[in-house]
């Protein structure tokens, strides 16, 4: 029955049963989540982050964060990625790059390409965390390996790797 509640929530949200009955979608996602469907909390987080189901129609990042946190702690990789983003940007929570890296690390351990790219960038650039070029390059290479053949993630990771390599070559030329 929990899976049926989730599908019913999706149908309400997408307007298949009624014209986008958001209140009914929230009710059924909440029921599905409490019945063990982790993806329901992810769906609720997405809704609140878009302002769906909020009183004023504006995003409620705190409510979204709370839903993503439940799903992330239960292993939902997309929510782990979102938690990293929320911590890095300070959306609905105090900004904390170390916790962002921790959540992206959870998603990266599952070979989630965008988490690998963003975590690799964090380490390679050293703007939010202490720089660790070797770790950054390793993560970017895995992002390339895990992404589609010609996708955005692959091109972004390759571009960043090329920039790092150029900077390292330029540094070596100055030293020599």
N, C-alpha and C positions, 0 to 999 in steps of 0.2 A: 503493500500500500504506500510506503514512502515514495517510491518511484512514481506512482500514479499522482501523488500530490505535487511532486516536482513538475511533471508534465502538465498538470492542470494549471499550475502557476505560470508556466511558460505560455500556455494557450491564452490565459487572461492577459498577460503582459504584452503579448504580440497581437492581441486583438482577434484571435481566432474564435473565441467564444462570445466576446462582447467587445465593444470598441475600446480596447486598451483599458480594462478595468484594473488599474494599478493597485487599488486597495485590496481587491480579491487576490491579485498576484502576490502581494506582500503577505497576506494571510496564509496562502498555500505554500509559499516558499518557507515561511516561518515554521509551519507544520512539518514540512519535509525536512528542514534542518534539524528540528527537535527530534525527528524520527530517525536521524542518522545520515541524511543525504548531505554530505559536505558541500557539494556544488551549489546547494540552495543558499548557503551563507555567502558564497562567492557572487551569486546572482544578486542577492540583496545588496552586497557591497557595491556592485556595479550600478544598481538602480540609484542608491543614495548618492553615489559619486556624480551622477548625471542630474540629480535633483528630482528623480522620479519618486513619487510618494512623500515628498517633503511638503510642508504646509505652504511654503512660498515658491516652490518650483526651483529653488536654487540648490546647488550641491550641498550636501551635509557631509563634509569630509570626516567628521568625528564618528558619525553613525556608520559611514562606509568603512572607516578604519576598524571599528569594532567588529563588523561582519567579516572583513578580510582576516582579522586576527584569529577569529574562531576557526575559519577555514584553513588558514595557514598552519596553525598548531595541530590541525588534523591531517596535514600532509598535502593540501591542495597547492600545487605548484604555481598556478596563476596568482593565487592569493599571496603566496610567499614573495613572488615578484612584486606584486602591488604594495606589499608591506615595505619592501625595500625602497620603492619609489616614494611612498608616503613619508618614511623616515628621512630620506634624503632631501625632500622638498619641504618637510615640516607641515604636511597636510593632515589636519585632524589630530596632530601629535607634535610634541616638541622635536625639532630637527635633531637628528642623531646619525651622522654618517657611519658610525661603527655598527649600529643596529641595522642600518640599510645594508651594509656589507654582509652582516650575518644572515639576514633574510635572503639576499641575493645569493649568498653562498649555499643556502638550503636548496634553492631552485637550480643553481648551477650544478649541484651534486646530482641532480636528476637530469642534467644535460638540457636544460631549458635555454634555448639559444639567446633570447634577449637578456636574460639574467647573466649569462656568460659574457655577452658583449658589454653590458653596463658595469659589471664587476671588474672585468678586464680594463675597461677605461678608467674606472676609479683608481685602480692600482697603478696603471701605466702613467697617468697624468699626475697623480699625487697632489691634487688640489684639495680634496676632502679628507683623504687619508694619507698616511706616510707613503711616499712613492716606493713601489716595488716593481720595477720594470720586468724582471724575469717572470714574476707571478702574473703580471698583466699580459705579457706576451703569451704565456701558456694558456690563459683563459681565452684570449682572443683567437688563438689557433683552434681551441676546442669549439668555440662559437662558430668558426668557419666550417669545421667538420660536421657540426650538428645542424647547420642551417641548410636551406634549400640551395640548389645549384647556382641560381642567379639572383638570390633574394637580397633584400635590403640589409639584413643582418650581416650576410657574407661580405657585401661591398663595404659596409661601414667598418667591420672588423679588419678587413684587408687594408683599407685606407689608413686606419689608425696604425696598423703594423708597419706599413710602408713609411709613415711619418716618423715612427719610433726608430726604425732602421736608418733613415736619413739623418735624424738627429744624432744617433750614435756614430755614424760614419763621419759626420761633420765634427763631432767632438774628438774623434780619434785623429782626424786630419790636423786639428789645432794642436793637439798634444805632440804629434810627430813633427 
